[in-house]
């Protein structure tokens, strides 16, 4: 066959495959558009209830973002997923913020309109390259390169898989099944100082160890690394580690998430924010967005979905870190190891339902966009420094100028500004930690345009200025310029009263956390040094600076003792990349690297399990406490006084929480027990309540929760709370108005 005839045959086949592919993509566009219209109709009719709420949520978080992201040529699949979800969330965050700010609150019509517009855009203006990660190229190329035959349904067929190829998948499936059975065996009974460590059966640890081993095997195997298997394995490990504790409770487990639930429900119920209430209403981005989506999907009480935030944020952050590592390295072992280190070293427990978790996800997304579209060659002074750091026998570092089109760069700049704006209106600390890392790199030319750095700073300060007076009055703008003091933490004085129990105390857990943090930092430092020795100066300097920069936040704020946690969390993605560089950068023998990586990751997994699951007794909120708090929130009125059992009791739980600052007074039960003069009876309790606030009704909440009982009695002899309740129950004026499995509430009615 002549060459011209061969080209004609190939061209004809390409045209056929092109038509098949485009028709397939258009069919998918039609399906997605139809699903979007269906979701919009369900939202407008407020139909479906909890059963269809996940479907509506998925469409809200996928469809609007996909309209934009599907048009990006040659984008990384992990980055596509992140950008799709975050772009959709950003769209609704903007709408929610302005609606809450203006008091015009109509989430369902706005969300439905957004889905309809997105569906129309997908169907009427489909992306040229459909769902592929690369645009179609119809030039004459080998057929198998253009459209692999195993991906074309009409022409391909399933490849036969040997038992050796299927065995890892079978082990993974068996481990996940074993994990589910182990959780069912764990139960939800009372916990002790060992937390969940002794409650999990041995099969739970075996299942987690098996999946971790599969992840390490997938990274270190000499065969081609199969992305699908590692995606499944790492995702399974994330679910095992970050969802296990939540699946054992019927309500959100962390006590500090309930105030966030209350703020969300308040905005959802009133349709506006009230800056006079608290700091949350002055930084309402996350709460407004959450209330918007909650009403849109038909779950108006954030309590119904807040527990899933922990695993949701964890999965999204892991995918984002994977995409960031892929933007910095083409070596699969590097970016998968970095992802696994991030999973195993993230002991901070900051993925719960909170504005800081939301802001952190936006920060990671902003870093991903900057690394993908805005990287450039630094200024001349920095280039000279880089050349001096480069060993003479190694080639000079390469330039990072990329052929990024103007439209993409403009889109990336707009996206960075919008992300920073969303962070600024959602959380107080996150925007400044983001500035510490990104602004110097912009000014030095690692990212361009350089004017974006002052723009980010100005945007952040403009939102702070109107709120400076409030912050200075309530919290103080600066806690001092002593970084050691700002990084310190003073535990409760009663934490270590029993020397015999020292090994299983918060101090022991904290030391395990420090050990895990130090291990990660030391390995990352060694990785940075090794990377520099290999001549990769530019990327190493960028990543090392991003890891170090958050520590400068300790120069001015302790953030209520949490600054050190936030600094470690912001440094962790970059430390994880440094750890991966240690094992897989340069000519290190695979066996030696694999042994080092296996030992390090196993140690991290062990320390993570101890730090994450041991303090569960202190973290878990019983369902009875939540039910009691909801009962009080629905009945407390102006002039009432509530004596709550302890700091962790979720008194602030519903949309009426602002009244607890204005017309309802909440006081600790420990203060009542300590200051009560005379016998325990309704009259004396009422007198003490009147000294706090002129009283209509007095509610006394008594919980069987061990932590709260100790909190109430910490200034009194053992058994004081039990004796107090016994004496109170004998008074005819004190009536028990509520009782659950863990809580009793007594009411002392005021004089009419």
C-alpha positions as CSV (number, residue, x, y, z in Angstrom):
1,X,0.0,0.0,0.0
2,X,1.4,3.4,-1.0
3,X,2.2,6.0,1.7
4,X,-0.5,8.4,0.5
5,X,-3.1,5.6,0.7
6,X,-2.0,4.7,4.2
7,X,-2.4,8.3,5.2
8,X,-5.9,8.4,3.8
9,X,-6.8,5.2,5.7
10,X,-5.5,6.6,8.9
11,X,-7.2,9.9,8.3
12,X,-10.5,8.2,7.7
13,X,-10.2,6.1,10.9
14,X,-9.3,9.2,12.9
15,X,-12.4,11.0,11.6
16,X,-14.5,8.0,12.6
17,X,-13.0,7.9,16.1
18,X,-13.3,11.6,16.4
19,X,-17.0,11.5,15.7
20,X,-17.4,8.5,18.1
21,X,-15.6,10.3,20.9
22,X,-17.3,13.7,20.4
23,X,-20.7,12.0,20.3
24,X,-19.8,10.2,23.5
25,X,-18.8,13.4,25.1
26,X,-21.9,15.2,24.0
27,X,-24.0,12.3,25.4
28,X,-22.3,12.8,28.7
29,X,-22.8,16.5,28.5
30,X,-26.5,15.8,27.9
31,X,-26.7,13.5,30.9
32,X,-25.0,15.9,33.2
33,X,-27.2,18.7,32.0
34,X,-30.3,16.7,32.6
35,X,-29.1,15.8,36.1
36,X,-28.4,19.5,36.8
37,X,-32.0,20.4,35.7
38,X,-33.4,17.6,37.9
39,X,-31.4,18.8,40.9
40,X,-32.6,22.4,40.2
41,X,-36.2,21.3,40.2
42,X,-35.8,19.3,43.4
43,X,-34.2,22.4,45.1
44,X,-37.0,24.7,43.9
45,X,-39.7,22.3,45.2
46,X,-37.7,21.6,48.4
47,X,-38.3,18.0,47.6
48,X,-36.3,14.8,48.3
49,X,-35.5,15.2,52.0
50,X,-32.4,13.6,53.5
51,X,-32.5,10.8,50.9
52,X,-31.8,13.1,47.9
53,X,-29.7,15.6,49.9
54,X,-26.4,14.0,48.8
55,X,-27.5,14.1,45.1
56,X,-28.3,17.8,45.4
57,X,-25.1,18.5,47.2
58,X,-23.0,16.7,44.6
59,X,-24.6,18.6,41.8
60,X,-24.1,21.9,43.6
61,X,-20.4,21.2,44.2
62,X,-19.7,19.7,40.8
63,X,-21.7,21.3,38.0
64,X,-20.9,25.0,38.2
65,X,-17.2,24.4,38.7
66,X,-17.1,21.8,35.9
67,X,-18.4,24.4,33.4
68,X,-15.1,26.3,33.9
69,X,-12.6,23.5,34.7
70,X,-13.7,21.4,31.7
71,X,-12.3,24.0,29.4
72,X,-8.7,23.8,30.9
73,X,-6.5,22.0,28.4
74,X,-3.9,19.5,29.7
75,X,-4.8,19.9,33.4
76,X,-3.8,17.4,36.0
77,X,-6.8,15.1,36.9
78,X,-6.3,15.6,40.6
79,X,-6.2,19.4,40.1
80,X,-9.3,19.2,38.0
81,X,-11.2,17.5,40.8
82,X,-10.1,20.1,43.4
83,X,-10.8,23.1,41.1
84,X,-14.2,21.8,40.2
85,X,-15.3,21.4,43.8
86,X,-13.7,24.6,45.1
87,X,-14.9,26.7,42.1
88,X,-18.5,25.6,42.8
89,X,-18.1,26.3,46.5
90,X,-16.6,29.7,45.8
91,X,-19.6,30.6,43.6
92,X,-22.1,29.9,46.3
93,X,-19.9,31.4,49.0
94,X,-20.0,34.7,47.1
95,X,-23.8,34.6,46.7
96,X,-24.2,33.5,50.4
97,X,-22.0,36.3,51.8
98,X,-23.7,39.1,49.9
99,X,-27.2,37.7,50.7
100,X,-26.3,37.4,54.4
101,X,-24.7,40.9,54.4
102,X,-27.8,42.5,52.7
103,X,-30.4,40.4,54.5
104,X,-31.9,39.2,51.2
105,X,-31.8,35.5,51.9
106,X,-33.1,33.3,49.1
107,X,-30.7,30.4,48.7
108,X,-32.9,27.9,46.9
109,X,-33.9,30.1,43.9
110,X,-30.3,31.3,43.5
111,X,-28.9,27.8,43.7
112,X,-31.5,26.5,41.2
113,X,-30.7,29.3,38.8
114,X,-27.0,28.5,39.1
115,X,-27.6,24.9,38.2
116,X,-29.9,25.7,35.3
117,X,-27.4,28.2,33.9
118,X,-24.6,25.6,34.3
119,X,-26.6,22.9,32.6
120,X,-27.4,25.2,29.7
121,X,-23.7,26.2,29.4
122,X,-22.6,22.5,29.3
123,X,-25.1,21.5,26.7
124,X,-25.0,24.6,24.5
125,X,-21.3,25.4,24.8
126,X,-19.5,22.1,25.4
127,X,-15.8,22.0,26.0
128,X,-13.8,21.1,22.8
129,X,-11.9,18.3,24.5
130,X,-14.8,16.9,26.6
131,X,-13.8,15.0,29.7
132,X,-10.3,14.2,28.7
133,X,-7.3,15.7,30.4
134,X,-5.8,16.7,27.0
135,X,-7.4,18.4,24.0
136,X,-8.0,16.3,20.9
137,X,-5.3,16.5,18.3
138,X,-6.5,15.3,14.9
139,X,-3.1,15.4,13.3
140,X,-1.8,12.2,11.9
141,X,-0.4,10.3,14.8
142,X,-0.3,6.6,15.6
143,X,-3.9,5.5,16.4
144,X,-3.1,4.0,19.7
145,X,-1.5,7.3,20.9
146,X,-4.5,9.3,20.0
147,X,-7.3,7.1,21.4
148,X,-6.1,4.0,23.1
149,X,-8.1,1.0,21.9
150,X,-8.8,-0.2,25.4
151,X,-10.7,3.1,26.1
152,X,-12.9,3.0,23.0
153,X,-16.0,0.9,23.9
154,X,-16.9,0.1,20.3
155,X,-13.4,-1.1,19.3
156,X,-11.7,-2.1,22.6
157,X,-12.2,-5.0,24.9
158,X,-11.4,-5.7,28.5
159,X,-7.9,-6.8,29.1
160,X,-7.4,-10.1,30.8
161,X,-6.0,-9.7,34.2
162,X,-3.9,-12.3,35.9
163,X,-4.3,-13.3,39.5
164,X,-1.1,-11.4,40.3
165,X,-2.7,-8.2,39.1
166,X,-6.0,-8.8,40.9
167,X,-4.4,-9.9,44.2
168,X,-3.7,-6.4,45.5
169,X,-7.3,-5.4,44.8
170,X,-8.7,-8.4,46.5
171,X,-6.5,-7.7,49.6
172,X,-7.7,-4.1,49.6
173,X,-11.4,-5.1,49.3
174,X,-10.9,-7.7,52.1
175,X,-9.2,-5.1,54.3
176,X,-12.1,-2.6,53.8
177,X,-14.7,-5.2,54.7
178,X,-12.7,-6.2,57.8
179,X,-12.5,-2.5,58.8
180,X,-16.3,-2.2,58.5
181,X,-16.9,-5.3,60.5
182,X,-14.4,-4.1,63.1
183,X,-16.2,-0.8,63.5
184,X,-19.5,-2.7,64.1
185,X,-17.7,-4.7,66.8
186,X,-16.3,-1.6,68.4
187,X,-19.6,-0.2,69.6
188,X,-20.1,3.2,71.2
189,X,-19.8,2.5,74.9
190,X,-18.0,4.5,77.6
191,X,-14.4,5.4,77.1
192,X,-11.4,5.7,79.4
193,X,-8.0,7.3,79.3
194,X,-7.0,5.0,76.5
195,X,-9.7,6.5,74.3
196,X,-10.4,4.3,71.2
197,X,-7.0,2.6,71.3
198,X,-8.3,-0.2,73.4
199,X,-11.9,-0.2,72.0
200,X,-10.9,-1.1,68.5
201,X,-10.5,-4.8,68.0
202,X,-7.3,-6.3,66.7
203,X,-8.9,-6.7,63.3
204,X,-9.3,-2.9,62.9
205,X,-5.5,-2.5,63.3
206,X,-4.9,-5.4,61.0
207,X,-7.1,-3.8,58.3
208,X,-5.4,-0.4,58.6
209,X,-2.0,-2.1,58.5
210,X,-2.9,-4.0,55.4
211,X,-4.1,-0.9,53.6
212,X,-1.0,1.0,54.7
213,X,1.2,-1.9,53.5
214,X,-0.6,-1.8,50.1
215,X,0.0,1.9,49.8
216,X,3.7,1.4,50.5
217,X,3.9,-1.6,48.1
218,X,2.2,0.4,45.4
219,X,4.8,3.2,45.8
220,X,7.8,1.0,46.0
221,X,7.0,-1.7,43.5
222,X,9.4,-2.1,40.6
223,X,6.5,-2.5,38.3
224,X,4.7,0.5,36.8
225,X,2.9,2.4,39.4
226,X,-0.8,2.0,38.8
227,X,-2.5,5.3,39.7
228,X,-6.0,3.7,40.1
229,X,-4.8,1.3,42.7
230,X,-3.0,4.0,44.7
231,X,-6.0,6.3,44.5
232,X,-8.2,3.5,45.9
233,X,-5.6,2.5,48.6
234,X,-4.8,6.0,49.8
235,X,-8.5,7.0,49.8
236,X,-9.3,3.9,51.8
237,X,-6.6,4.7,54.3
238,X,-7.9,8.3,54.7
239,X,-11.4,7.0,55.3
240,X,-10.2,4.4,57.8
241,X,-8.2,7.0,59.8
242,X,-10.4,10.0,59.6
243,X,-13.9,8.5,59.6
244,X,-13.6,5.7,62.2
245,X,-14.2,7.9,65.2
246,X,-17.1,9.8,63.6
247,X,-18.9,6.6,62.5
248,X,-19.0,5.4,66.1
249,X,-21.1,8.4,67.2
250,X,-24.6,9.6,66.3
251,X,-23.7,13.3,66.6
252,X,-20.6,15.4,65.8
253,X,-17.9,14.2,68.2
254,X,-15.8,17.4,68.9
255,X,-17.2,19.9,71.4
256,X,-15.8,23.0,69.7
257,X,-17.8,22.3,66.5
258,X,-21.2,23.0,68.2
259,X,-20.7,26.7,68.4
260,X,-20.1,26.7,64.6
261,X,-23.3,24.7,64.2
262,X,-25.2,27.4,66.2
263,X,-23.8,30.2,64.1
264,X,-24.7,28.5,60.9
265,X,-28.2,27.8,62.1
266,X,-28.6,31.4,63.2
267,X,-27.7,32.8,59.8
268,X,-29.9,30.2,58.1
269,X,-32.9,31.1,60.4
270,X,-32.5,34.9,60.2
271,X,-31.1,35.2,56.7
272,X,-28.5,37.7,57.9
273,X,-25.4,38.1,60.0
274,X,-25.2,40.3,63.2
275,X,-21.7,41.7,63.8
276,X,-22.7,42.8,67.3
277,X,-23.1,39.2,68.5
278,X,-19.5,37.8,68.2
279,X,-16.4,37.4,66.1
280,X,-18.0,34.7,64.0
281,X,-20.6,37.1,62.6
282,X,-17.8,39.4,61.6
283,X,-16.0,36.7,59.7
284,X,-19.1,34.8,58.3
285,X,-18.0,33.5,55.0
286,X,-17.9,29.8,56.0
287,X,-21.1,30.0,58.0
288,X,-23.1,31.8,55.3
289,X,-21.9,29.4,52.7
290,X,-22.7,26.4,54.9
291,X,-26.2,27.8,55.7
292,X,-26.7,28.5,52.0
293,X,-25.9,24.9,51.0
294,X,-27.8,23.4,53.9
295,X,-31.0,25.1,53.0
296,X,-30.4,24.3,49.3
297,X,-30.2,20.6,49.9
298,X,-32.9,20.5,52.4
299,X,-30.9,20.1,55.6
300,X,-31.5,23.3,57.5
301,X,-29.9,22.2,60.8
302,X,-26.1,22.0,60.4
303,X,-26.2,19.3,63.1
304,X,-27.5,16.9,60.4
305,X,-24.3,17.1,58.3
306,X,-21.6,18.7,60.4
307,X,-20.1,15.3,61.3
308,X,-19.2,14.6,57.7
309,X,-17.0,17.7,57.4
310,X,-14.1,15.8,59.0
311,X,-13.8,13.2,56.3
312,X,-14.9,15.6,53.5
313,X,-12.2,18.1,54.3
314,X,-9.6,15.4,54.8
315,X,-10.3,13.8,51.4
316,X,-10.3,17.1,49.5
317,X,-7.1,18.3,51.2
318,X,-5.3,15.0,50.4
319,X,-6.2,15.3,46.8
320,X,-5.0,18.9,46.8
321,X,-1.7,18.0,48.3
322,X,-1.4,15.2,45.7
323,X,-2.0,17.8,42.9
324,X,0.5,20.2,44.5
325,X,3.2,17.5,44.6
326,X,2.4,16.5,41.0
327,X,2.9,20.1,40.0
328,X,6.4,20.0,41.5
329,X,7.6,16.5,40.5
330,X,7.0,14.1,37.7
331,X,8.2,11.2,39.8
332,X,5.1,9.1,40.9
333,X,7.0,7.9,43.9
334,X,7.6,11.4,45.1
335,X,4.1,12.7,44.9
336,X,2.5,9.6,46.2
337,X,4.9,9.4,49.2
338,X,4.3,13.1,49.9
339,X,0.5,12.4,49.9
340,X,0.9,9.5,52.3
341,X,3.1,11.5,54.6
342,X,0.5,14.3,54.7
343,X,-2.2,11.7,55.6
344,X,-0.1,10.1,58.4
345,X,1.4,13.2,59.9
346,X,-1.7,15.4,60.1
347,X,-2.5,14.7,63.8
348,X,-3.7,18.3,64.4
349,X,-7.4,17.2,64.1
350,X,-8.4,20.5,62.4
351,X,-10.7,18.9,59.7
352,X,-13.8,19.3,61.8
353,X,-16.8,21.5,60.9
354,X,-15.1,25.0,61.2
355,X,-14.1,28.1,59.3
356,X,-10.4,27.3,59.8
357,X,-10.8,23.9,57.9
358,X,-12.6,25.8,55.1
359,X,-9.9,28.4,54.9
360,X,-7.2,25.8,54.9
361,X,-8.7,24.1,52.0
362,X,-8.9,27.4,50.1
363,X,-5.3,28.1,51.0
364,X,-4.1,24.8,49.5
365,X,-6.2,25.4,46.4
366,X,-4.6,28.9,46.0
367,X,-1.1,27.4,46.3
368,X,-2.0,24.8,43.6
369,X,-3.2,27.5,41.2
370,X,-0.1,29.6,41.8
371,X,2.2,26.6,41.2
372,X,0.4,25.6,38.1
373,X,-0.1,28.8,36.3
374,X,2.0,31.6,37.8
375,X,5.5,30.2,38.2
376,X,8.3,32.2,36.7
377,X,12.0,32.9,36.8
378,X,13.0,34.9,39.9
379,X,14.8,38.2,39.9
380,X,18.5,38.4,39.0
381,X,19.8,38.6,42.6
382,X,18.0,35.4,43.4
383,X,19.2,33.7,40.3
384,X,22.8,34.5,41.3
385,X,22.2,33.1,44.7
386,X,20.7,29.9,43.2
387,X,23.8,29.5,40.9
388,X,26.1,29.8,43.9
389,X,24.1,27.1,45.7
390,X,24.3,24.8,42.7
391,X,27.3,22.4,42.7
392,X,29.7,23.2,39.8
393,X,29.6,19.7,38.3
394,X,25.8,19.8,38.0
395,X,23.9,21.6,35.3
396,X,22.4,25.0,36.0
397,X,18.9,24.9,37.2
398,X,16.2,25.2,34.6
399,X,13.9,28.1,33.9
400,X,10.3,27.8,35.0
401,X,8.8,30.0,32.3
402,X,6.0,28.1,30.8
403,X,3.9,28.8,27.7
404,X,0.8,29.7,29.7
405,X,-1.7,31.7,27.6
406,X,-2.7,35.2,28.7
407,X,-6.3,34.1,29.3
408,X,-5.2,31.3,31.6
409,X,-2.9,33.6,33.6
410,X,-5.7,36.2,33.9
411,X,-8.1,33.5,35.1
412,X,-5.6,32.3,37.6
413,X,-5.0,35.8,39.0
414,X,-8.7,36.3,39.4
415,X,-9.0,32.9,41.1
416,X,-6.3,33.7,43.5
417,X,-7.9,37.1,44.4
418,X,-11.3,35.4,44.9
419,X,-9.8,32.7,47.1
420,X,-8.0,35.1,49.3
421,X,-11.2,37.2,49.6
422,X,-13.1,34.1,50.7
423,X,-10.4,33.3,53.2
424,X,-10.3,36.8,54.5
425,X,-14.1,36.9,55.3
426,X,-14.1,33.4,56.7
427,X,-11.2,33.1,59.2
428,X,-9.0,35.5,61.2
429,X,-5.6,33.8,61.1
430,X,-5.5,31.9,57.8
431,X,-5.1,34.8,55.4
432,X,-2.0,36.0,57.3
433,X,-0.4,32.6,57.2
434,X,-1.1,32.5,53.5
435,X,0.5,35.9,53.1
436,X,3.7,34.8,55.0
437,X,4.3,32.0,52.5
438,X,3.2,33.5,49.2
439,X,4.0,37.2,49.3
440,X,7.9,36.9,49.5
441,X,7.8,34.4,46.6
442,X,5.8,36.9,44.5
443,X,8.1,39.7,45.4
444,X,11.2,37.7,44.5
445,X,9.7,36.7,41.2
446,X,9.1,33.0,41.8
447,X,5.5,33.8,41.0
448,X,4.2,36.6,38.7
449,X,2.8,39.1,38.4
450,X,4.6,40.7,41.3
451,X,1.9,43.2,41.9
452,X,-0.4,40.4,43.1
453,X,1.6,40.4,46.5
454,X,0.6,43.9,47.6
455,X,-2.9,43.3,46.2
456,X,-3.3,40.3,48.5
457,X,-1.9,42.3,51.5
458,X,-4.2,45.3,50.9
459,X,-7.3,43.1,50.5
460,X,-6.5,41.4,53.8
461,X,-5.9,44.7,55.7
462,X,-8.9,46.4,54.3
463,X,-11.2,43.8,55.9
464,X,-9.2,43.9,59.2
465,X,-9.3,47.7,59.7
466,X,-13.1,48.0,60.5
467,X,-12.8,45.1,63.0
468,X,-9.6,46.1,64.8
469,X,-11.5,47.8,67.6
470,X,-13.6,44.7,68.3
471,X,-10.5,42.4,68.2
472,X,-8.5,44.7,70.4
473,X,-11.3,44.9,73.0
474,X,-12.2,41.2,73.1
475,X,-9.0,39.4,72.4
476,X,-6.1,41.8,71.9
477,X,-4.5,42.4,68.5
478,X,-1.1,41.1,69.6
479,X,-0.3,38.6,72.4
480,X,3.3,39.6,72.5
481,X,6.4,39.3,70.3
482,X,7.9,36.4,72.2
483,X,7.6,33.4,69.8
484,X,8.4,30.9,72.6
485,X,5.6,32.2,74.7
486,X,3.2,32.3,71.8
487,X,4.1,28.7,70.9
488,X,3.7,27.5,74.5
489,X,0.7,25.9,76.2
490,X,-0.2,25.7,79.8
491,X,-2.2,22.6,80.6
492,X,-4.9,22.6,83.3
493,X,-3.4,22.4,86.7
494,X,-5.6,19.4,87.6
495,X,-4.5,17.3,84.7
496,X,-1.6,15.5,86.3
497,X,-2.7,15.0,89.9
498,X,-2.2,11.3,89.8
499,X,1.5,10.5,89.2
500,X,0.8,6.8,88.6
501,X,-1.4,7.7,85.6
502,X,1.2,9.9,84.0
503,X,1.8,7.7,81.0
504,X,-1.8,8.0,79.8
505,X,-2.4,11.7,80.2
506,X,-2.6,14.7,77.9
507,X,1.1,15.3,78.5
508,X,2.0,11.9,77.2
509,X,-0.2,12.4,74.1
510,X,1.3,15.8,73.6
511,X,4.8,14.3,73.6
512,X,3.8,11.7,71.0
513,X,2.5,14.6,68.9
514,X,5.8,16.4,69.3
515,X,7.7,13.3,68.4
516,X,5.6,12.9,65.2
517,X,6.1,16.6,64.3
518,X,9.8,16.4,65.0
519,X,10.2,13.2,63.0
520,X,8.4,14.8,60.0
521,X,10.5,18.0,60.3
522,X,13.8,16.2,60.5
523,X,13.1,13.9,57.6
524,X,11.9,16.9,55.5
525,X,15.1,18.9,56.4
526,X,17.2,16.0,55.2
527,X,15.1,15.8,52.1
528,X,15.7,19.5,51.4
529,X,19.4,19.1,51.8
530,X,19.5,16.0,49.6
531,X,17.5,17.8,46.9
532,X,19.9,20.8,47.0
533,X,22.8,18.4,46.7
534,X,21.2,17.0,43.6
535,X,21.2,20.5,42.0
536,X,17.4,21.1,42.2
537,X,17.8,24.5,43.9
538,X,14.8,26.5,42.8
539,X,12.0,24.1,43.7
540,X,13.7,23.2,46.9
541,X,14.0,26.9,48.0
542,X,10.3,27.5,47.2
543,X,9.1,24.4,49.1
544,X,11.4,25.0,52.0
545,X,10.3,28.6,52.4
546,X,6.6,27.5,52.4
547,X,7.5,25.1,55.2
548,X,9.3,27.6,57.3
549,X,7.2,30.8,56.6
550,X,4.2,29.9,58.9
551,X,6.5,29.9,61.9
552,X,6.9,33.7,61.6
553,X,3.2,33.9,62.7
554,X,4.5,33.2,66.3
555,X,6.0,36.7,66.3
556,X,2.7,38.3,67.2
557,X,-0.1,35.9,68.1
558,X,-0.7,32.8,70.1
559,X,-4.2,32.5,68.8
560,X,-5.5,31.3,72.1
561,X,-2.8,28.7,72.3
562,X,-3.6,27.2,68.9
563,X,-1.0,29.1,66.8
564,X,1.5,26.3,67.0
565,X,-1.1,23.8,65.7
566,X,-2.0,26.0,62.8
567,X,1.7,26.6,62.0
568,X,2.4,22.9,61.8
569,X,-0.6,22.3,59.7
570,X,0.4,25.0,57.2
571,X,3.9,23.7,57.0
572,X,2.9,20.0,56.7
573,X,2.2,19.8,52.9
574,X,5.6,21.2,52.2
575,X,7.3,19.1,54.8
576,X,5.6,16.0,53.3
577,X,7.2,16.9,49.9
578,X,10.6,17.2,51.6
579,X,10.2,13.8,53.2
580,X,9.4,12.3,49.8
581,X,12.4,14.0,48.2
582,X,14.6,12.3,50.9
583,X,13.7,8.8,49.7
584,X,13.2,9.2,46.0
585,X,15.4,12.1,44.9
586,X,18.7,11.2,43.2
587,X,20.5,7.9,42.6
588,X,19.5,6.1,45.8
589,X,19.0,2.4,45.5
590,X,15.4,1.4,45.4
591,X,15.8,-1.3,48.2
592,X,17.4,1.1,50.6
593,X,14.9,3.9,49.8
594,X,12.0,1.5,50.2
595,X,13.3,0.3,53.6
596,X,13.7,3.8,54.8
597,X,10.3,4.9,53.5
598,X,8.6,1.9,55.0
599,X,10.1,2.4,58.4
600,X,9.4,6.1,58.5
601,X,5.8,5.7,57.3
602,X,5.1,2.9,59.7
603,X,6.4,5.0,62.6
604,X,4.2,7.9,61.5
605,X,1.2,5.6,61.3
606,X,1.8,4.3,64.8
607,X,2.3,7.8,66.3
608,X,-0.7,9.2,64.4
609,X,-3.0,6.5,65.8
610,X,-1.9,7.2,69.4
611,X,-2.2,11.0,69.1
612,X,-5.5,10.9,67.1
613,X,-7.5,8.2,68.9
614,X,-6.1,8.3,72.5
615,X,-7.8,11.5,73.6
616,X,-11.3,10.5,72.4
617,X,-12.7,10.5,75.9
618,X,-12.0,14.2,76.0
619,X,-13.3,14.8,72.5
620,X,-16.5,12.9,72.3
621,X,-19.8,14.5,73.0
622,X,-22.6,12.1,74.1
623,X,-25.8,12.2,72.2
624,X,-27.7,12.8,75.4
625,X,-25.9,16.0,75.9
626,X,-26.8,17.2,72.5
627,X,-30.5,16.4,72.9
628,X,-30.5,18.2,76.3
629,X,-28.8,21.3,74.7
630,X,-31.4,21.3,71.9
631,X,-34.2,21.1,74.5
632,X,-32.8,24.1,76.4
633,X,-32.2,26.1,73.3
634,X,-35.9,25.7,72.3
635,X,-37.2,26.7,75.7
636,X,-34.9,29.2,77.4
637,X,-36.4,32.7,77.4
638,X,-35.3,36.2,78.3
639,X,-34.2,36.5,81.9
640,X,-33.4,32.9,82.4
641,X,-30.2,31.6,84.0
642,X,-28.7,28.3,83.0
643,X,-26.1,26.5,85.1
644,X,-24.2,24.2,82.7
645,X,-22.1,21.3,83.8
646,X,-18.8,22.0,82.1
647,X,-16.9,23.8,79.3
648,X,-17.5,21.0,76.8
649,X,-21.3,20.8,77.3
650,X,-22.8,22.1,73.9
651,X,-25.0,24.8,75.4
652,X,-24.6,26.9,72.2
653,X,-26.1,24.7,69.6
654,X,-29.0,26.4,67.9
655,X,-30.2,29.5,66.2
656,X,-31.1,31.2,69.5
657,X,-27.5,31.3,70.6
658,X,-27.2,35.1,70.5
659,X,-29.7,35.3,73.3
660,X,-27.2,33.6,75.6
661,X,-25.0,36.7,75.2
662,X,-27.9,39.2,75.6
663,X,-30.9,38.2,77.6
664,X,-30.0,34.7,78.9
665,X,-27.1,34.1,81.3
666,X,-25.1,30.9,81.2
667,X,-22.9,30.2,84.3
668,X,-20.8,27.2,85.3
669,X,-22.3,24.7,87.7
670,X,-18.9,24.6,89.5
671,X,-19.4,28.2,90.4
672,X,-22.8,27.5,91.9
673,X,-21.5,24.6,93.9
674,X,-18.6,26.6,95.2
675,X,-20.4,29.8,96.1
676,X,-23.7,28.4,97.3
677,X,-24.3,29.4,100.9
678,X,-26.6,27.4,103.1
679,X,-28.3,24.2,102.2
680,X,-29.0,23.1,98.7
681,X,-32.5,24.1,97.8
682,X,-34.4,26.1,95.2
683,X,-34.5,29.3,97.3
684,X,-30.7,29.5,97.8
685,X,-30.0,28.6,94.2
686,X,-32.5,31.3,93.1
687,X,-30.8,33.9,95.3
688,X,-27.4,33.1,93.8
689,X,-28.9,33.3,90.3
690,X,-30.4,36.7,91.1
691,X,-27.0,37.9,92.1
692,X,-25.8,37.1,88.6
693,X,-28.9,38.4,86.7
694,X,-32.5,39.2,87.7
695,X,-34.1,35.8,87.0
696,X,-37.3,34.4,85.5
697,X,-36.4,30.7,85.5
698,X,-33.4,28.8,86.7
699,X,-32.2,25.7,84.8
700,X,-29.6,23.4,86.4
701,X,-28.1,20.9,84.0
702,X,-26.4,17.9,85.5
703,X,-24.5,15.5,83.2
704,X,-23.2,12.0,83.8
705,X,-20.3,12.7,81.4
706,X,-17.2,12.0,83.5
707,X,-15.3,14.9,82.1
708,X,-18.1,17.4,82.8
709,X,-18.8,16.0,86.2
710,X,-15.1,16.4,87.2
711,X,-15.2,19.9,85.7
712,X,-18.2,20.9,87.9
713,X,-16.6,19.4,91.0
714,X,-13.0,20.3,90.5
715,X,-13.1,22.8,93.3
716,X,-15.1,20.6,95.6
717,X,-14.7,17.2,97.3
718,X,-15.5,14.1,95.4
719,X,-19.1,13.2,95.1
720,X,-20.2,16.9,95.5
721,X,-22.3,16.9,92.3
722,X,-24.1,13.7,93.3
723,X,-24.9,15.1,96.7
724,X,-26.0,18.4,95.2
725,X,-28.4,16.7,92.8
726,X,-29.8,14.5,95.6
727,X,-30.6,17.4,97.8
728,X,-32.0,19.4,94.9
729,X,-34.4,16.6,94.0
730,X,-36.0,16.8,97.5
731,X,-37.1,20.4,97.0
732,X,-40.7,20.7,95.8
733,X,-39.9,23.9,93.8
734,X,-37.3,22.2,91.7
735,X,-38.8,20.0,89.1
736,X,-37.0,17.6,86.8
737,X,-38.1,18.8,83.4
738,X,-35.8,16.8,81.1
739,X,-34.0,13.5,81.3
740,X,-31.9,11.6,78.8
741,X,-29.5,8.7,79.2
742,X,-26.7,11.1,80.3
743,X,-28.4,14.4,81.4
744,X,-31.0,15.7,83.8
745,X,-32.3,19.2,83.8
746,X,-34.0,20.8,86.8
747,X,-36.1,23.9,86.6
748,X,-36.8,26.4,89.3
749,X,-39.7,28.5,88.2
750,X,-39.6,32.2,89.0
751,X,-42.3,34.1,90.9
752,X,-45.1,35.1,88.5
